[in-house]
């Protein structure tokens, strides 16, 4: 559909401060606005994070009703398959993930060929809420092509 632009990914998390630290410290996001829609009446807190113009919204339903009793979208965590990030330095990013409270799923480490990117290393990690994150490492030339810097 013309005129439609992807805006944001929203994650349901259990601890807004812990998740903010994780995504900022491990993946390089910058924290922006924190809001409580309806002045806090819904029991929802949200924080917007930015990574090079790509927005991530962390949503915490700490004081909201259980999902089955709410008349608005309520979730506790993880209603997505995974997030994926193309990283410049895989070892450095893995260390940052662990330092920020995440875990590495070493069994998922693999080498593969991706059309347009070439050879890459992929590994999955989890954030402090257990949300899966795929880290993809390719050579710098392929990375620049992937993010549109060499067009």
VENURRA-V380150 format. One record per pair of residues at least 6 apart in sequence whose C-alpha atoms are under 8 Angstrom apart, sorted by the first residue. I is the first residue (numbers start at 1). J is the second residue. If there is no record, write none. Layout:
{{I/J} {I/J}}
//
This chain:
{{7/54} {7/55} {8/54} {8/55} {8/56} {8/57} {9/55} {9/56} {9/57} {10/56} {10/57} {10/58} {10/59} {11/56} {11/57} {11/58} {11/59} {11/77} {11/78} {11/79} {12/58} {12/59} {12/60} {12/61} {12/75} {12/76} {12/77} {12/78} {12/79} {13/19} {13/58} {13/59} {13/60} {13/61} {13/76} {13/77} {13/78} {13/129} {14/60} {14/61} {14/62} {14/76} {14/77} {14/129} {15/60} {16/45} {16/46} {16/47} {16/58} {16/59} {16/60} {18/128} {19/58} {19/127} {19/128} {19/129} {20/31} {20/47} {20/49} {20/58} {21/100} {22/97} {22/100} {22/101} {22/102} {22/127} {22/128} {23/29} {24/30} {24/31} {25/96} {25/97} {25/100} {26/93} {26/94} {26/96} {26/97} {26/98} {26/99} {26/100} {27/93} {27/96} {27/97} {28/51} {29/49} {29/50} {29/51} {30/49} {30/50} {30/51} {31/47} {31/48} {31/49} {31/50} {32/47} {32/48} {32/49} {32/50} {33/47} {33/48} {33/49} {34/45} {34/46} {34/47} {34/48} {35/45} {35/46} {35/47} {36/43} {36/44} {36/45} {36/46} {37/44} {37/45} {42/63} {42/64} {43/61} {43/62} {43/63} {43/64} {43/65} {44/59} {44/60} {44/61} {44/62} {44/63} {44/64} {45/59} {45/60} {45/61} {45/62} {46/57} {46/58} {46/59} {46/60} {47/57} {47/58} {47/59} {48/55} {48/56} {48/57} {48/58} {49/55} {49/56} {49/57} {49/58} {50/56} {60/76} {61/74} {61/75} {61/76} {64/70} {64/74} {65/74} {66/74} {67/73} {67/74} {67/75} {77/129} {77/131} {78/129} {78/130} {78/131} {80/131} {81/132} {82/131} {82/132} {82/133} {82/134} {83/132} {83/133} {83/134} {84/133} {84/134} {84/135} {84/136} {85/133} {85/134} {85/135} {85/136} {86/135} {86/136} {86/137} {86/138} {86/143} {87/93} {87/135} {87/136} {87/137} {87/138} {88/137} {88/138} {88/139} {88/140} {88/143} {89/137} {90/135} {90/136} {90/137} {94/104} {97/103} {97/104} {97/125} {97/127} {98/104} {101/127} {101/128} {102/125} {102/126} {102/127} {102/128} {103/125} {103/126} {103/127} {103/128} {104/123} {104/124} {104/125} {104/126} {105/123} {105/124} {105/125} {105/126} {106/123} {106/124} {108/122} {108/123} {108/124} {109/121} {109/122} {109/123} {109/124} {110/121} {110/122} {110/123} {111/119} {111/120} {111/121} {111/122} {112/119} {112/120} {112/121} {112/122} {113/119} {113/120} {114/120} {116/142} {116/146} {117/138} {117/142} {117/143} {117/145} {117/146} {118/138} {118/142} {119/138} {120/136} {120/137} {120/138} {120/139} {121/136} {121/137} {121/138} {122/134} {122/135} {122/136} {122/137} {123/134} {123/135} {123/136} {124/132} {124/133} {124/134} {124/135} {125/132} {125/133} {125/134} {125/135} {126/132} {126/133} {127/133} {144/150} {145/151}}
//
